[in-house]
Amino acid sequence: MYLEGTNITGIAANQKSFWFYTSQFITILLAAILLYAGINKIIDPSALIENLSSLFKFLNENLLIIIAVILPLIEIGLGILLLASQYNTKVKRYRRKVNLTVAILFGVFLAYSIYGYAMGMSDD
């Protein structure tokens, strides 16, 4: 039985376009957040190094510098990959892997924020 206004899977065409545009908006928003955060960390890495050194006193300063160099590059790379996975056909097949990597990164940031709050850091 075929209902008017629905496609073969039974989802209304306007409902499908709503979820399509919502996912597009969320992807662009997450990519913008990653790009903004990565660029800010490249411009001023001292804030990140100071934040990491105050929480992880056991880490060597050289390791903190390496983290402060690599983390912004990862954020910028994932932001670019998020955008590319939406619009570039060669990267589209890796969309799930990119989304999973971004979810893991945000999960690590969430765990870091919770750990920082538990250790008494209530600012940045």
N, CA, C and O atoms as CSV, one atom per row, in Angstrom:
chain,resi,resn,atom,element,x,y,z
A,1,MET,N,N,0.846,-1.169,0.000
A,1,MET,CA,C,0.000,0.000,0.000
A,1,MET,C,C,0.893,1.234,0.000
A,1,MET,O,O,1.773,1.372,0.850
A,2,TYR,N,N,0.671,2.097,-0.922
A,2,TYR,CA,C,1.480,3.305,-1.079
A,2,TYR,C,C,0.639,4.508,-0.679
A,2,TYR,O,O,-0.433,4.745,-1.236
A,3,LEU,N,N,1.139,5.265,0.296
A,3,LEU,CA,C,0.427,6.447,0.758
A,3,LEU,C,C,0.990,7.679,0.072
A,3,LEU,O,O,2.194,7.783,-0.166
A,4,GLU,N,N,0.112,8.597,-0.237
A,4,GLU,CA,C,0.549,9.816,-0.907
A,4,GLU,C,C,1.401,10.662,0.042
A,4,GLU,O,O,1.049,10.831,1.210
A,5,GLY,N,N,2.511,11.188,-0.456
A,5,GLY,CA,C,3.386,12.030,0.353
A,5,GLY,C,C,4.460,11.251,1.094
A,5,GLY,O,O,5.224,11.831,1.866
A,6,THR,N,N,4.529,9.944,0.869
A,6,THR,CA,C,5.564,9.148,1.510
A,6,THR,C,C,6.394,8.483,0.431
A,6,THR,O,O,5.940,8.276,-0.694
A,7,ASN,N,N,7.617,8.154,0.800
A,7,ASN,CA,C,8.432,7.418,-0.155
A,7,ASN,C,C,8.293,5.931,0.123
A,7,ASN,O,O,7.427,5.532,0.901
A,8,ILE,N,N,9.103,5.124,-0.477
A,8,ILE,CA,C,8.974,3.675,-0.374
A,8,ILE,C,C,9.173,3.185,1.056
A,8,ILE,O,O,8.526,2.223,1.469
A,9,THR,N,N,10.058,3.828,1.821
A,9,THR,CA,C,10.320,3.378,3.184
A,9,THR,C,C,9.260,3.841,4.168
A,9,THR,O,O,9.303,3.452,5.335
A,10,GLY,N,N,8.314,4.658,3.735
A,10,GLY,CA,C,7.239,5.085,4.606
A,10,GLY,C,C,7.528,6.387,5.340
A,10,GLY,O,O,6.712,6.825,6.151
A,11,ILE,N,N,8.651,7.004,5.081
A,11,ILE,CA,C,8.983,8.266,5.738
A,11,ILE,C,C,8.494,9.403,4.854
A,11,ILE,O,O,8.760,9.432,3.652
A,12,ALA,N,N,7.788,10.323,5.456
A,12,ALA,CA,C,7.286,11.457,4.689
A,12,ALA,C,C,8.460,12.245,4.132
A,12,ALA,O,O,9.501,12.368,4.776
A,13,ALA,N,N,8.282,12.775,2.932
A,13,ALA,CA,C,9.364,13.488,2.262
A,13,ALA,C,C,9.791,14.717,3.043
A,13,ALA,O,O,10.984,15.014,3.120
A,14,ASN,N,N,8.839,15.441,3.628
A,14,ASN,CA,C,9.220,16.631,4.381
A,14,ASN,C,C,9.923,16.273,5.685
A,14,ASN,O,O,10.777,17.031,6.147
A,15,GLN,N,N,9.584,15.135,6.287
A,15,GLN,CA,C,10.269,14.693,7.503
A,15,GLN,C,C,11.699,14.281,7.181
A,15,GLN,O,O,12.615,14.561,7.954
A,16,LYS,N,N,11.893,13.624,6.057
A,16,LYS,CA,C,13.234,13.223,5.647
A,16,LYS,C,C,14.094,14.453,5.376
A,16,LYS,O,O,15.258,14.483,5.776
A,17,SER,N,N,13.556,15.454,4.714
A,17,SER,CA,C,14.338,16.651,4.445
A,17,SER,C,C,14.642,17.403,5.732
A,17,SER,O,O,15.701,18.019,5.850
A,18,PHE,N,N,13.716,17.361,6.713
A,18,PHE,CA,C,13.987,18.000,7.997
A,18,PHE,C,C,15.200,17.373,8.653
A,18,PHE,O,O,16.083,18.097,9.114
A,19,TRP,N,N,15.275,16.045,8.711
A,19,TRP,CA,C,16.417,15.382,9.337
A,19,TRP,C,C,17.692,15.575,8.530
A,19,TRP,O,O,18.781,15.664,9.097
A,20,PHE,N,N,17.563,15.638,7.230
A,20,PHE,CA,C,18.724,15.890,6.387
A,20,PHE,C,C,19.313,17.264,6.684
A,20,PHE,O,O,20.519,17.392,6.892
A,21,TYR,N,N,18.472,18.287,6.705
A,21,TYR,CA,C,18.972,19.634,6.966
A,21,TYR,C,C,19.431,19.806,8.409
A,21,TYR,O,O,20.360,20.570,8.672
A,22,THR,N,N,18.799,19.114,9.340
A,22,THR,CA,C,19.240,19.172,10.730
A,22,THR,C,C,20.622,18.558,10.877
A,22,THR,O,O,21.477,19.121,11.561
A,23,SER,N,N,20.852,17.426,10.255
A,23,SER,CA,C,22.171,16.799,10.336
A,23,SER,C,C,23.228,17.643,9.628
A,23,SER,O,O,24.373,17.707,10.076
A,24,GLN,N,N,22.855,18.288,8.529
A,24,GLN,CA,C,23.776,19.194,7.848
A,24,GLN,C,C,24.161,20.354,8.756
A,24,GLN,O,O,25.334,20.715,8.848
A,25,PHE,N,N,23.166,20.941,9.431
A,25,PHE,CA,C,23.411,22.068,10.327
A,25,PHE,C,C,24.309,21.659,11.495
A,25,PHE,O,O,25.246,22.381,11.836
A,26,ILE,N,N,24.033,20.516,12.103
A,26,ILE,CA,C,24.835,20.051,13.235
A,26,ILE,C,C,26.266,19.760,12.794
A,26,ILE,O,O,27.212,20.074,13.516
A,27,THR,N,N,26.429,19.170,11.632
A,27,THR,CA,C,27.767,18.877,11.124
A,27,THR,C,C,28.553,20.159,10.883
A,27,THR,O,O,29.722,20.251,11.256
A,28,ILE,N,N,27.927,21.135,10.271
A,28,ILE,CA,C,28.611,22.410,10.014
A,28,ILE,C,C,28.929,23.114,11.324
A,28,ILE,O,O,29.995,23.715,11.457
A,29,LEU,N,N,28.020,23.049,12.297
A,29,LEU,CA,C,28.261,23.660,13.601
A,29,LEU,C,C,29.441,23.004,14.319
A,29,LEU,O,O,30.300,23.697,14.864
A,30,LEU,N,N,29.484,21.674,14.320
A,30,LEU,CA,C,30.601,20.973,14.955
A,30,LEU,C,C,31.922,21.261,14.244
A,30,LEU,O,O,32.956,21.423,14.891
A,31,ALA,N,N,31.886,21.324,12.932
A,31,ALA,CA,C,33.107,21.650,12.184
A,31,ALA,C,C,33.574,23.065,12.519
A,31,ALA,O,O,34.772,23.299,12.676
A,32,ALA,N,N,32.641,24.008,12.631
A,32,ALA,CA,C,33.010,25.386,12.981
A,32,ALA,C,C,33.600,25.455,14.384
A,32,ALA,O,O,34.561,26.189,14.616
A,33,ILE,N,N,33.036,24.702,15.318
A,33,ILE,CA,C,33.564,24.678,16.685
A,33,ILE,C,C,34.973,24.114,16.694
A,33,ILE,O,O,35.858,24.669,17.346
A,34,LEU,N,N,35.195,23.024,15.985
A,34,LEU,CA,C,36.527,22.426,15.937
A,34,LEU,C,C,37.535,23.353,15.276
A,34,LEU,O,O,38.657,23.493,15.764
A,35,LEU,N,N,37.157,23.983,14.185
A,35,LEU,CA,C,38.070,24.893,13.502
A,35,LEU,C,C,38.390,26.106,14.370
A,35,LEU,O,O,39.546,26.520,14.449
A,36,TYR,N,N,37.388,26.673,15.014
A,36,TYR,CA,C,37.596,27.829,15.874
A,36,TYR,C,C,38.512,27.477,17.053
A,36,TYR,O,O,39.452,28.211,17.359
A,37,ALA,N,N,38.230,26.357,17.702
A,37,ALA,CA,C,39.048,25.953,18.855
A,37,ALA,C,C,40.477,25.649,18.430
A,37,ALA,O,O,41.419,26.029,19.125
A,38,GLY,N,N,40.653,24.977,17.312
A,38,GLY,CA,C,41.993,24.644,16.839
A,38,GLY,C,C,42.800,25.875,16.477
A,38,GLY,O,O,43.981,25.970,16.810
A,39,ILE,N,N,42.166,26.820,15.796
A,39,ILE,CA,C,42.870,28.044,15.410
A,39,ILE,C,C,43.234,28.866,16.637
A,39,ILE,O,O,44.329,29.426,16.703
A,40,ASN,N,N,42.326,28.947,17.614
A,40,ASN,CA,C,42.638,29.678,18.847
A,40,ASN,C,C,43.789,29.043,19.607
A,40,ASN,O,O,44.610,29.750,20.192
A,41,LYS,N,N,43.859,27.721,19.604
A,41,LYS,CA,C,44.960,27.045,20.305
A,41,LYS,C,C,46.278,27.211,19.559
A,41,LYS,O,O,47.341,27.201,20.179
A,42,ILE,N,N,46.225,27.360,18.264
A,42,ILE,CA,C,47.455,27.624,17.511
A,42,ILE,C,C,47.928,29.055,17.768
A,42,ILE,O,O,49.127,29.298,17.909
A,43,ILE,N,N,46.993,29.996,17.829
A,43,ILE,CA,C,47.355,31.389,18.073
A,43,ILE,C,C,47.957,31.565,19.466
A,43,ILE,O,O,48.962,32.260,19.613
A,44,ASP,N,N,47.364,30.951,20.491
A,44,ASP,CA,C,47.838,31.098,21.866
A,44,ASP,C,C,47.956,29.730,22.537
A,44,ASP,O,O,47.060,29.343,23.288
A,45,PRO,N,N,49.032,28.992,22.288
A,45,PRO,CA,C,49.174,27.672,22.912
A,45,PRO,C,C,49.523,27.737,24.400
A,45,PRO,O,O,49.412,26.732,25.102
A,46,SER,N,N,49.939,28.895,24.884
A,46,SER,CA,C,50.334,28.995,26.291
A,46,SER,C,C,49.160,28.740,27.230
A,46,SER,O,O,49.350,28.180,28.309
A,47,ALA,N,N,47.947,29.140,26.838
A,47,ALA,CA,C,46.779,28.891,27.677
A,47,ALA,C,C,46.523,27.393,27.821
A,47,ALA,O,O,46.197,26.926,28.912
A,48,LEU,N,N,46.666,26.645,26.746
A,48,LEU,CA,C,46.478,25.200,26.803
A,48,LEU,C,C,47.569,24.544,27.641
A,48,LEU,O,O,47.282,23.658,28.446
A,49,ILE,N,N,48.813,24.971,27.461
A,49,ILE,CA,C,49.923,24.398,28.236
A,49,ILE,C,C,49.733,24.693,29.720
A,49,ILE,O,O,49.958,23.820,30.558
A,50,GLU,N,N,49.326,25.898,30.045
A,50,GLU,CA,C,49.098,26.265,31.442
A,50,GLU,C,C,47.961,25.448,32.047
A,50,GLU,O,O,48.059,24.988,33.185
A,51,ASN,N,N,46.895,25.269,31.295
A,51,ASN,CA,C,45.758,24.490,31.769
A,51,ASN,C,C,46.148,23.034,31.993
A,51,ASN,O,O,45.792,22.445,33.013
A,52,LEU,N,N,46.869,22.458,31.055
A,52,LEU,CA,C,47.291,21.065,31.191
A,52,LEU,C,C,48.275,20.892,32.340
A,52,LEU,O,O,48.194,19.914,33.083
A,53,SER,N,N,49.204,21.833,32.492
A,53,SER,CA,C,50.215,21.694,33.551
A,53,SER,C,C,49.616,21.862,34.933
A,53,SER,O,O,50.123,21.285,35.895
A,54,SER,N,N,48.540,22.646,35.058
A,54,SER,CA,C,47.923,22.802,36.369
A,54,SER,C,C,47.149,21.562,36.792
A,54,SER,O,O,47.029,21.282,37.985
A,55,LEU,N,N,46.625,20.819,35.829
A,55,LEU,CA,C,45.885,19.604,36.163
A,55,LEU,C,C,46.785,18.373,36.218
A,55,LEU,O,O,46.632,17.525,37.098
A,56,PHE,N,N,47.696,18.283,35.303
A,56,PHE,CA,C,48.564,17.109,35.220
A,56,PHE,C,C,49.987,17.520,35.585
A,56,PHE,O,O,50.837,17.711,34.715
A,57,LYS,N,N,50.222,17.650,36.860
A,57,LYS,CA,C,51.531,18.103,37.347
A,57,LYS,C,C,52.629,17.075,37.096
A,57,LYS,O,O,53.813,17.412,37.096
A,58,PHE,N,N,52.241,15.841,36.885
A,58,PHE,CA,C,53.214,14.763,36.683
A,58,PHE,C,C,53.746,14.694,35.248
A,58,PHE,O,O,54.700,13.962,34.981
A,59,LEU,N,N,53.143,15.444,34.324
A,59,LEU,CA,C,53.591,15.400,32.936
A,59,LEU,C,C,54.798,16.310,32.722
A,59,LEU,O,O,54.886,17.400,33.286
A,60,ASN,N,N,55.710,15.838,31.903
A,60,ASN,CA,C,56.894,16.596,31.537
A,60,ASN,C,C,56.502,17.798,30.672
A,60,ASN,O,O,55.527,17.726,29.925
A,61,GLU,N,N,57.244,18.886,30.765
A,61,GLU,CA,C,56.921,20.081,29.987
A,61,GLU,C,C,57.049,19.831,28.492
A,61,GLU,O,O,56.290,20.396,27.704
A,62,ASN,N,N,57.995,18.996,28.093
A,62,ASN,CA,C,58.135,18.664,26.672
A,62,ASN,C,C,56.900,17.940,26.148
A,62,ASN,O,O,56.468,18.184,25.022
A,63,LEU,N,N,56.331,17.050,26.960
A,63,LEU,CA,C,55.121,16.341,26.566
A,63,LEU,C,C,53.943,17.301,26.454
A,63,LEU,O,O,53.110,17.166,25.557
A,64,LEU,N,N,53.874,18.259,27.354
A,64,LEU,CA,C,52.810,19.267,27.288
A,64,LEU,C,C,52.909,20.100,26.012
A,64,LEU,O,O,51.894,20.434,25.400
A,65,ILE,N,N,54.125,20.427,25.622
A,65,ILE,CA,C,54.327,21.190,24.387
A,65,ILE,C,C,53.916,20.361,23.169
A,65,ILE,O,O,53.310,20.883,22.234
A,66,ILE,N,N,54.244,19.087,23.185
A,66,ILE,CA,C,53.852,18.201,22.080
A,66,ILE,C,C,52.324,18.120,21.988
A,66,ILE,O,O,51.759,18.179,20.896
A,67,ILE,N,N,51.667,17.987,23.136
A,67,ILE,CA,C,50.195,17.943,23.147
A,67,ILE,C,C,49.625,19.257,22.624
A,67,ILE,O,O,48.660,19.259,21.860
A,68,ALA,N,N,50.225,20.377,23.037
A,68,ALA,CA,C,49.737,21.694,22.612
A,68,ALA,C,C,49.955,21.931,21.118
A,68,ALA,O,O,49.279,22.771,20.523
A,69,VAL,N,N,50.878,21.210,20.514
A,69,VAL,CA,C,51.097,21.334,19.069
A,69,VAL,C,C,50.184,20.390,18.295
A,69,VAL,O,O,49.632,20.766,17.262
A,70,ILE,N,N,50.025,19.170,18.789
A,70,ILE,CA,C,49.274,18.149,18.051
A,70,ILE,C,C,47.762,18.332,18.174
A,70,ILE,O,O,47.044,18.149,17.191
A,71,LEU,N,N,47.263,18.692,19.364
A,71,LEU,CA,C,45.823,18.793,19.572
A,71,LEU,C,C,45.141,19.788,18.623
A,71,LEU,O,O,44.112,19.446,18.041
A,72,PRO,N,N,45.674,21.006,18.444
A,72,PRO,CA,C,45.018,21.910,17.489
A,72,PRO,C,C,45.026,21.389,16.052
A,72,PRO,O,O,44.081,21.620,15.297
A,73,LEU,N,N,46.089,20.689,15.680
A,73,LEU,CA,C,46.135,20.119,14.325
A,73,LEU,C,C,45.071,19.037,14.149
A,73,LEU,O,O,44.457,18.927,13.088
A,74,ILE,N,N,44.859,18.242,15.196
A,74,ILE,CA,C,43.811,17.218,15.148
A,74,ILE,C,C,42.440,17.874,15.035
A,74,ILE,O,O,41.602,17.441,14.244
A,75,GLU,N,N,42.213,18.924,15.830
A,75,GLU,CA,C,40.920,19.612,15.785
A,75,GLU,C,C,40.661,20.234,14.415
A,75,GLU,O,O,39.564,20.106,13.872
A,76,ILE,N,N,41.649,20.895,13.867
A,76,ILE,CA,C,41.478,21.512,12.551
A,76,ILE,C,C,41.286,20.441,11.474
A,76,ILE,O,O,40.441,20.586,10.591
A,77,GLY,N,N,42.070,19.374,11.551
A,77,GLY,CA,C,41.924,18.283,10.581
A,77,GLY,C,C,40.554,17.644,10.636
A,77,GLY,O,O,39.958,17.365,9.596
A,78,LEU,N,N,40.036,17.404,11.855
A,78,LEU,CA,C,38.705,16.812,11.970
A,78,LEU,C,C,37.622,17.781,11.511
A,78,LEU,O,O,36.622,17.355,10.934
A,79,GLY,N,N,37.803,19.073,11.758
A,79,GLY,CA,C,36.835,20.055,11.268
A,79,GLY,C,C,36.776,20.068,9.752
A,79,GLY,O,O,35.696,20.125,9.164
A,80,ILE,N,N,37.932,20.015,9.128
A,80,ILE,CA,C,37.980,19.978,7.660
A,80,ILE,C,C,37.388,18.671,7.139
A,80,ILE,O,O,36.655,18.674,6.150
A,81,LEU,N,N,37.700,17.561,7.795
A,81,LEU,CA,C,37.147,16.273,7.359
A,81,LEU,C,C,35.633,16.215,7.532
A,81,LEU,O,O,34.938,15.613,6.713
A,82,LEU,N,N,35.115,16.838,8.594
A,82,LEU,CA,C,33.656,16.877,8.762
A,82,LEU,C,C,32.997,17.602,7.590
A,82,LEU,O,O,32.001,17.136,7.037
A,83,LEU,N,N,33.564,18.738,7.226
A,83,LEU,CA,C,33.002,19.473,6.088
A,83,LEU,C,C,33.177,18.699,4.790
A,83,LEU,O,O,32.264,18.639,3.967
A,84,ALA,N,N,34.347,18.112,4.613
A,84,ALA,CA,C,34.615,17.365,3.384
A,84,ALA,C,C,33.730,16.127,3.282
A,84,ALA,O,O,33.321,15.754,2.183
A,85,SER,N,N,33.432,15.494,4.398
A,85,SER,CA,C,32.597,14.289,4.344
A,85,SER,C,C,31.157,14.609,3.960
A,85,SER,O,O,30.404,13.714,3.578
A,86,GLN,N,N,30.775,15.863,4.057
A,86,GLN,CA,C,29.432,16.257,3.636
A,86,GLN,C,C,29.356,16.585,2.153
A,86,GLN,O,O,28.331,16.357,1.511
A,87,TYR,N,N,30.451,17.123,1.607
A,87,TYR,CA,C,30.380,17.682,0.271
A,87,TYR,C,C,31.313,17.039,-0.747
A,87,TYR,O,O,31.129,17.240,-1.947
A,88,ASN,N,N,32.304,16.276,-0.310
A,88,ASN,CA,C,33.260,15.668,-1.229
A,88,ASN,C,C,32.931,14.188,-1.377
A,88,ASN,O,O,32.844,13.470,-0.380
A,89,THR,N,N,32.749,13.731,-2.595
A,89,THR,CA,C,32.342,12.348,-2.809
A,89,THR,C,C,33.438,11.347,-2.446
A,89,THR,O,O,33.136,10.215,-2.068
A,90,LYS,N,N,34.711,11.750,-2.554
A,90,LYS,CA,C,35.793,10.832,-2.210
A,90,LYS,C,C,35.897,10.610,-0.704
A,90,LYS,O,O,36.360,9.557,-0.266
A,91,VAL,N,N,35.480,11.574,0.078
A,91,VAL,CA,C,35.584,11.477,1.533
A,91,VAL,C,C,34.275,10.986,2.148
A,91,VAL,O,O,34.258,10.579,3.309
A,92,LYS,N,N,33.182,11.019,1.388
A,92,LYS,CA,C,31.868,10.639,1.923
A,92,LYS,C,C,31.842,9.226,2.489
A,92,LYS,O,O,31.135,8.958,3.460
A,93,ARG,N,N,32.600,8.332,1.896
A,93,ARG,CA,C,32.570,6.943,2.366
A,93,ARG,C,C,33.211,6.782,3.741
A,93,ARG,O,O,33.027,5.752,4.389
A,94,TYR,N,N,33.971,7.799,4.200
A,94,TYR,CA,C,34.594,7.753,5.517
A,94,TYR,C,C,33.813,8.549,6.555
A,94,TYR,O,O,34.325,8.817,7.642
A,95,ARG,N,N,32.585,8.927,6.233
A,95,ARG,CA,C,31.787,9.778,7.113
A,95,ARG,C,C,31.582,9.154,8.489
A,95,ARG,O,O,31.697,9.849,9.499
A,96,ARG,N,N,31.285,7.880,8.550
A,96,ARG,CA,C,31.068,7.230,9.853
A,96,ARG,C,C,32.329,7.232,10.706
A,96,ARG,O,O,32.263,7.450,11.916
A,97,LYS,N,N,33.470,6.991,10.081
A,97,LYS,CA,C,34.729,6.989,10.829
A,97,LYS,C,C,35.066,8.390,11.334
A,97,LYS,O,O,35.550,8.549,12.454
A,98,VAL,N,N,34.812,9.393,10.516
A,98,VAL,CA,C,35.070,10.777,10.929
A,98,VAL,C,C,34.137,11.154,12.073
A,98,VAL,O,O,34.573,11.751,13.057
A,99,ASN,N,N,32.855,10.811,11.952
A,99,ASN,CA,C,31.899,11.117,13.013
A,99,ASN,C,C,32.256,10.403,14.309
A,99,ASN,O,O,32.137,10.982,15.389
A,100,LEU,N,N,32.689,9.156,14.213
A,100,LEU,CA,C,33.096,8.416,15.407
A,100,LEU,C,C,34.321,9.045,16.056
A,100,LEU,O,O,34.394,9.146,17.281
A,101,THR,N,N,35.274,9.464,15.250
A,101,THR,CA,C,36.476,10.106,15.782
A,101,THR,C,C,36.136,11.426,16.465
A,101,THR,O,O,36.690,11.736,17.520
A,102,VAL,N,N,35.241,12.199,15.881
A,102,VAL,CA,C,34.818,13.457,16.493
A,102,VAL,C,C,34.081,13.181,17.805
A,102,VAL,O,O,34.283,13.890,18.791
A,103,ALA,N,N,33.234,12.159,17.822
A,103,ALA,CA,C,32.525,11.809,19.052
A,103,ALA,C,C,33.501,11.382,20.153
A,103,ALA,O,O,33.320,11.740,21.316
A,104,ILE,N,N,34.524,10.625,19.791
A,104,ILE,CA,C,35.539,10.219,20.774
A,104,ILE,C,C,36.293,11.435,21.291
A,104,ILE,O,O,36.547,11.544,22.491
A,105,LEU,N,N,36.653,12.349,20.394
A,105,LEU,CA,C,37.362,13.566,20.807
A,105,LEU,C,C,36.522,14.391,21.769
A,105,LEU,O,O,37.029,14.854,22.790
A,106,PHE,N,N,35.246,14.581,21.458
A,106,PHE,CA,C,34.387,15.335,22.363
A,106,PHE,C,C,34.160,14.583,23.670
A,106,PHE,O,O,33.994,15.210,24.717
A,107,GLY,N,N,34.152,13.253,23.630
A,107,GLY,CA,C,34.068,12.473,24.859
A,107,GLY,C,C,35.292,12.660,25.743
A,107,GLY,O,O,35.178,12.751,26.965
A,108,VAL,N,N,36.466,12.717,25.115
A,108,VAL,CA,C,37.700,12.973,25.870
A,108,VAL,C,C,37.667,14.378,26.465
A,108,VAL,O,O,38.073,14.579,27.610
A,109,PHE,N,N,37.186,15.351,25.690
A,109,PHE,CA,C,37.070,16.717,26.209
A,109,PHE,C,C,36.097,16.770,27.385
A,109,PHE,O,O,36.345,17.480,28.360
A,110,LEU,N,N,35.001,16.033,27.303
A,110,LEU,CA,C,34.038,15.991,28.394
A,110,LEU,C,C,34.656,15.366,29.647
A,110,LEU,O,O,34.485,15.879,30.753
A,111,ALA,N,N,35.376,14.256,29.464
A,111,ALA,CA,C,36.033,13.614,30.604
A,111,ALA,C,C,37.085,14.539,31.214
A,111,ALA,O,O,37.233,14.595,32.435
A,112,TYR,N,N,37.813,15.262,30.366
A,112,TYR,CA,C,38.814,16.224,30.845
A,112,TYR,C,C,38.145,17.350,31.632
A,112,TYR,O,O,38.666,17.785,32.658
A,113,SER,N,N,37.001,17.817,31.156
A,113,SER,CA,C,36.274,18.879,31.856
A,113,SER,C,C,35.758,18.398,33.211
A,113,SER,O,O,35.832,19.122,34.203
A,114,ILE,N,N,35.244,17.189,33.245
A,114,ILE,CA,C,34.754,16.633,34.509
A,114,ILE,C,C,35.910,16.435,35.482
A,114,ILE,O,O,35.780,16.730,36.671
A,115,TYR,N,N,37.041,15.937,34.984
A,115,TYR,CA,C,38.219,15.754,35.831
A,115,TYR,C,C,38.721,17.100,36.355
A,115,TYR,O,O,39.068,17.214,37.530
A,116,GLY,N,N,38.761,18.108,35.503
A,116,GLY,CA,C,39.194,19.434,35.927
A,116,GLY,C,C,38.271,20.029,36.967
A,116,GLY,O,O,38.726,20.661,37.921
A,117,TYR,N,N,36.978,19.831,36.790
A,117,TYR,CA,C,36.015,20.332,37.770
A,117,TYR,C,C,36.163,19.602,39.098
A,117,TYR,O,O,36.068,20.211,40.164
A,118,ALA,N,N,36.397,18.303,39.031
A,118,ALA,CA,C,36.570,17.508,40.254
A,118,ALA,C,C,37.864,17.888,40.981
A,118,ALA,O,O,37.943,17.769,42.204
A,119,MET,N,N,38.865,18.338,40.245
A,119,MET,CA,C,40.137,18.727,40.856
A,119,MET,C,C,40.110,20.183,41.333
A,119,MET,O,O,41.107,20.662,41.875
A,120,GLY,N,N,39.010,20.886,41.148
A,120,GLY,CA,C,38.879,22.237,41.674
A,120,GLY,C,C,39.083,23.349,40.685
A,120,GLY,O,O,39.104,24.517,41.075
A,121,MET,N,N,39.236,23.030,39.412
A,121,MET,CA,C,39.373,24.085,38.396
A,121,MET,C,C,37.985,24.391,37.849
A,121,MET,O,O,37.384,23.560,37.168
A,122,SER,N,N,37.487,25.562,38.141
A,122,SER,CA,C,36.151,25.909,37.669
A,122,SER,C,C,36.185,26.912,36.531
A,122,SER,O,O,35.130,27.284,36.018
A,123,ASP,N,N,37.367,27.361,36.119
A,123,ASP,CA,C,37.456,28.299,34.997
A,123,ASP,C,C,37.699,27.529,33.710
A,123,ASP,O,O,37.315,26.362,33.621
A,124,ASP,N,N,38.315,28.133,32.722
A,124,ASP,CA,C,38.466,27.597,31.372
A,124,ASP,C,C,38.888,26.146,31.377
A,124,ASP,O,O,39.058,25.548,30.314
